[in-house]
């Protein structure tokens, strides 16, 4: 008596609105790619090239901030002399930075 029937309206069949609703998601992915993913891939590529270019006698910084000179090279490992007579065997990816020549010898003085 007091309550009338409520009927749902039919949704408009507009295919363009569904594409517009996906546009913000696509734009967010594009921005994320250019701000985060692409620079990270570039850094990884540079680090890999640096590790492959290591040679005996290079002065390096290994993870943890330890300075040393490369004495032996292997496929997966390298030996780093951190003091006279003290060598550490580390994995190649542990090398963080290659220093200019003469940095290690002057750092200990």
C-alpha positions in Angstrom: 0.0 0.0 0.0 2.5 2.6 1.1 5.5 1.1 -0.6 5.7 1.4 -4.4 7.7 -0.9 -6.6 11.2 0.2 -7.5 12.5 -0.8 -10.9 16.2 -0.6 -11.9 17.1 1.4 -14.9 19.0 -0.2 -17.8 22.7 0.7 -18.0 23.6 2.6 -21.2 25.5 0.4 -23.6 28.5 2.7 -24.1 31.7 0.9 -24.9 33.8 4.1 -24.8 33.3 4.5 -21.0 35.0 1.2 -20.3 38.0 2.2 -22.2 38.1 5.6 -20.4 38.0 3.8 -17.1 41.2 1.8 -18.0 43.1 4.9 -19.1 44.2 6.0 -15.5 45.5 2.5 -14.9 47.5 2.5 -18.1 48.9 6.0 -17.4 50.0 4.9 -13.9 51.9 2.0 -15.4 53.6 4.2 -18.0 54.7 6.7 -15.3 55.8 3.8 -13.0 57.9 2.4 -15.9 59.7 5.6 -16.7 60.2 6.7 -13.0 61.2 3.4 -11.4 61.6 0.4 -13.6 63.7 1.9 -16.5 66.3 3.6 -14.2 66.7 0.4 -12.1 67.3 -1.7 -15.3 69.9 0.9 -16.4 71.7 0.8 -13.1 71.8 -3.1 -13.2 73.2 -3.0 -16.7 75.9 -0.5 -15.7 76.8 -2.6 -12.6 77.0 -5.8 -14.7 79.3 -4.1 -17.2 81.5 -2.8 -14.3 81.8 -6.3 -12.8 82.7 -7.9 -16.1 85.4 -5.3 -16.8 87.2 -5.9 -13.5 90.9 -6.6 -13.9 93.8 -7.6 -11.7 95.1 -4.6 -9.8 91.8 -2.6 -9.8 91.0 -0.8 -6.6 87.5 -1.5 -5.5 84.9 -1.0 -2.7 83.1 -4.2 -1.7 79.8 -4.5 0.1 80.2 -3.1 3.6 82.5 -0.3 2.6 85.8 -2.3 2.6 88.5 -1.0 0.3 90.9 -3.3 -1.5 92.9 -4.2 -4.6 91.9 -7.2 -6.8 94.6 -9.8 -6.8 92.9 -12.8 -8.4 89.9 -13.2 -10.7 87.6 -16.2 -11.1 84.3 -16.7 -12.9 82.2 -16.2 -9.8 84.7 -15.1 -7.1 87.6 -12.7 -6.8 90.3 -12.2 -4.2 90.7 -8.7 -2.8 93.7 -7.7 -0.8 92.5 -5.4 2.0 95.9 -5.1 3.8 99.4 -6.4 3.2 99.0 -10.2 3.5 95.3 -10.1 4.1 93.0 -11.3 1.2 89.3 -11.7 1.2 87.5 -14.0 -1.2 84.2 -12.3 -2.3 81.6 -12.8 -5.0 81.8 -10.6 -8.0 78.4 -8.9 -7.4 79.8 -7.8 -4.0 81.9 -5.1 -5.7 80.1 -1.8 -5.3 82.4 0.6 -7.0 85.8 0.7 -8.9 88.0 3.4 -7.5 90.5 5.5 -9.4 94.1 4.2 -9.4 96.1 5.2 -6.3 93.0 5.6 -4.0 93.6 2.5 -2.0 97.3 3.1 -1.3 96.6 6.6 -0.1 93.6 5.6 2.0 95.6 3.7 4.5 98.0 6.5 5.3 
